[in-house]
């Protein structure tokens, strides 16, 4: 990766895609608060694990919260332990995916989705995204950039045919 890549925010993630499969992709991601990678076996699992990480930091704060009707749950709402960084950004940036590497910086979690910036580390390109699915679309464009049409997974369409 280029030397000028940076994380630049407390919740920055280095996302390493190791394999492209039927479930989208699998791999691991790294952040400054633990040395071990957070592994994922599918695109959905990746998104849930990232959301859990943001919840553990309470950063960015959720735009929407779960409703509760019990006092015990309400008393604990909004309480989060302060996490201490144990890895420097340069160490986190030292991780690389077997297929591709992305740096994800979620700046807001509003309207039940994420907004932020994603850097395609291998090409040193950064774009903003307005939703989780826009971020996923940008990742897929990178993952399948050099793929032949038969290597791109079939996507079901509304007319019942694969595209």
N, C-alpha and C positions, 0 to 999 in steps of 0.2 A: 504494500500500500504506500501511497505517497506520504512524504514527511509532513505535508501541510494539513493532513486530516486531523480533525479534532472532535471531541465529544461536546464540550461547552455547556452542559446543563447537568443538574444532579440526577436526572432520570435517564440519561443517555444510555443506549444499548448498542452493542456491536453484535449484529445478527449474522450468524454464520450458516449459510445453506450448504449442507453437505450432500444431499441427494434430492433429486426431483423424482417424485413417485405419483401413484394414483391419488394420493391424498393431498397433492399439491407439492409439498416439500417437507423435508425433515432436516434437523440440524440441532443447533444450540445457540444460546445467546449469553453474552457476558455483560456485567455491569460492575460498578465500583464497590459494591457492598458485600461481595463474596468472591472467593477465588474460584470456586467450582462453577462450571457451566450449568445453565438451565437447559436441559434437553427437551426437544419436542419431536413427535413423530408425524405430525400433520399440521396443516395450516391452522386449523381450528385450535388445536392444542397450543400452538405458538401464540395465538392471540389471547387465549385464556391465561397462559403463564405470564405474558406481558402485562395484562390487566391486573393480575395478582401482585406483580411487582410494583406497579404504580399505586395500587391500594396500600401496599405495605409502607410506601414512602408518604402516602397521602399527597403525592405530587405527580402530575398536576391534580388538583382537587377534582373530584367528580362533579359534573354539572348537575347530575340527577342523583338522588339517593333513594334507597329502598324505604318504603313506608313501613312504619311499625306501630303497633298498638299496645306494646308492653313497655312498662317503665324501665325494666332491666335493660332491654335492648336500646332504648333511647338514651339511657345514662352512659352507655358505652359508645354510642355513635360519635364519630369524629375523634375518638382517642386513638392515637397511633404512637408507637414507640419511635423515638428518634434513632435513626440508623446511622452508624458511623462508617465512613468510607474506609475501606482497607486496601484498595488498589488504586494506583495512580492512573490517570487517563491513558498515558503512554503504554502502560502494561495491558490495559483493556483493549487498546487499539492494536496490540500485537497479535491478536487472534484473527484467524482467517478461515473462511469456509472452503470446502473442497470444490464447490461449484461457484458460489458468489459470496460477497460480503457486503453488508449494508450497515450504515450507522443510522439509527432511528432516534429522533428527538421529538417526543410528543410534548407539545406546548400547552394544549388544552384538551379537556375531555368534556365536551359540551354536546347537547342533543344526542346523548347516548352513542357517541362516536368520538374519534380522535382527530385532532388537527395538529400538524407539525411539519417537520422537515425530514426527508430521507436522503441519505447520501449513498450512492452506488460507489463503494470504496474502490473497487477495481478500476473504475473509469474516472474517479474523482469528479462525479457529477452530483449536484444537489438540487432537489426540487421540493416544493411544498405540497402537502396533501391536505384535503379538507374532510376526509373521512377514512375510516379503516379500509373500506373497499377501494378507495382511490390509491391508498398506500399499497395494498395487495396488487392492484393492477400495475402499478409502477414496478413492483418486484417481478411480477410475471413477465412484463416486457423485457426486463433485464435477463431473466432466467432463460427465456426462449428467443433471445435476440438472434443467435446464430443457428437456431434449430431449423431443420427442414420441416415442411408441412406435416409429414408423417410422424415426426417426433413430438409434435404439439398434441396434448391430450384432447380427446373429443369432448366438446362441450355441447350439452343437450340444448336444443332450441325449442321454442314454443310450437313449432310446426311438427315436432316429433323427430326431426332429423338432426344428426350431429353436424356441427360446424367445423 
